[in-house]
Amino acid sequence: MAEPEFNATGVRIERWLRSLTRAGQVVIRDGRLALLTSYGTEIDSAPLQAVQAHKPLFAARDRALATINGHRYSLTLGAPELFLKALEAARPPRP
């Protein structure tokens, strides 16, 4: 398996007001974004072209919002800017 282009551990992953995990993982590898639980079980994944992510204006500094397969997730990361930059860098160039 190839090395991940981005890997963040200890990520709190929420969907609306429901916490899915408090110590999950966000992994970008082989052109896909995957959200994993602390046990390594996949919560959701999608090709990078189908993922939308941004930093909300009125939220904590350590949060990013991601839409994967039509589901919105709130990700509490230590540095959401690194996640957003890695996501943009891993996406293939648009024709």
C-alpha positions as a Python dict, from the first residue, in 0.01 Angstrom:
ca = {
    (1, 'M'): (0, 0, 0),
    (2, 'A'): (127, 347, -82),
    (3, 'E'): (224, 596, 186),
    (4, 'P'): (-57, 838, 277),
    (5, 'E'): (-29, 1187, 137),
    (6, 'F'): (-197, 1319, 452),
    (7, 'N'): (-273, 1145, 779),
    (8, 'A'): (-423, 1313, 1085),
    (9, 'T'): (-493, 1115, 1401),
    (10, 'G'): (-690, 1213, 1708),
    (11, 'V'): (-957, 1382, 1496),
    (12, 'R'): (-1305, 1434, 1636),
    (13, 'I'): (-1552, 1347, 1360),
    (14, 'E'): (-1914, 1461, 1396),
    (15, 'R'): (-2216, 1443, 1174),
    (16, 'W'): (-2462, 1716, 1273),
    (17, 'L'): (-2480, 1695, 1651),
    (18, 'R'): (-2377, 1329, 1668),
    (19, 'S'): (-2019, 1248, 1753),
    (20, 'L'): (-1899, 950, 1547),
    (21, 'T'): (-1554, 930, 1707),
    (22, 'R'): (-1337, 1142, 1933),
    (23, 'A'): (-1006, 998, 1820),
    (24, 'G'): (-1051, 916, 1453),
    (25, 'Q'): (-828, 948, 1150),
    (26, 'V'): (-843, 1147, 828),
    (27, 'V'): (-636, 986, 551),
    (28, 'I'): (-568, 1102, 196),
    (29, 'R'): (-416, 818, -6),
    (30, 'D'): (-429, 706, -370),
    (31, 'G'): (-668, 984, -475),
    (32, 'R'): (-922, 912, -200),
    (33, 'L'): (-1019, 1073, 128),
    (34, 'A'): (-1114, 833, 408),
    (35, 'L'): (-1258, 903, 752),
    (36, 'L'): (-1174, 625, 997),
    (37, 'T'): (-1269, 548, 1356),
    (38, 'S'): (-1006, 503, 1625),
    (39, 'Y'): (-1020, 128, 1553),
    (40, 'G'): (-954, 177, 1181),
    (41, 'T'): (-1310, 110, 1067),
    (42, 'E'): (-1412, 323, 772),
    (43, 'I'): (-1681, 581, 842),
    (44, 'D'): (-1691, 719, 488),
    (45, 'S'): (-1463, 761, 188),
    (46, 'A'): (-1477, 907, -161),
    (47, 'P'): (-1255, 1009, -451),
    (48, 'L'): (-1101, 1351, -400),
    (49, 'Q'): (-1295, 1499, -693),
    (50, 'A'): (-1621, 1426, -507),
    (51, 'V'): (-1509, 1581, -176),
    (52, 'Q'): (-1582, 1940, -79),
    (53, 'A'): (-1408, 2089, 222),
    (54, 'H'): (-1371, 2433, 374),
    (55, 'K'): (-1304, 2613, 697),
    (56, 'P'): (-1621, 2770, 839),
    (57, 'L'): (-1618, 3141, 909),
    (58, 'F'): (-1790, 3134, 1247),
    (59, 'A'): (-1654, 2826, 1420),
    (60, 'A'): (-1360, 2724, 1631),
    (61, 'R'): (-1017, 2767, 1473),
    (62, 'D'): (-950, 2395, 1475),
    (63, 'R'): (-1255, 2295, 1266),
    (64, 'A'): (-1307, 2205, 904),
    (65, 'L'): (-1625, 2098, 729),
    (66, 'A'): (-1620, 1825, 466),
    (67, 'T'): (-1897, 1694, 242),
    (68, 'I'): (-1842, 1333, 141),
    (69, 'N'): (-2104, 1136, -55),
    (70, 'G'): (-2365, 1397, 33),
    (71, 'H'): (-2300, 1375, 408),
    (72, 'R'): (-2160, 1674, 597),
    (73, 'Y'): (-1894, 1606, 857),
    (74, 'S'): (-1738, 1840, 1109),
    (75, 'L'): (-1370, 1759, 1162),
    (76, 'T'): (-1189, 1894, 1467),
    (77, 'L'): (-822, 1888, 1371),
    (78, 'G'): (-519, 2048, 1525),
    (79, 'A'): (-443, 2235, 1202),
    (80, 'P'): (-730, 2237, 950),
    (81, 'E'): (-524, 2454, 713),
    (82, 'L'): (-281, 2164, 660),
    (83, 'F'): (-573, 1933, 580),
    (84, 'L'): (-720, 2176, 326),
    (85, 'K'): (-380, 2235, 161),
    (86, 'A'): (-312, 1861, 142),
    (87, 'L'): (-657, 1803, -10),
    (88, 'E'): (-595, 2062, -283),
    (89, 'A'): (-244, 1934, -351),
    (90, 'A'): (-358, 1571, -382),
    (91, 'R'): (-637, 1647, -628),
    (92, 'P'): (-547, 1583, -991),
    (93, 'P'): (-526, 1895, -1208),
    (94, 'R'): (-846, 1992, -1383),
    (95, 'P'): (-844, 1982, -1763),
}
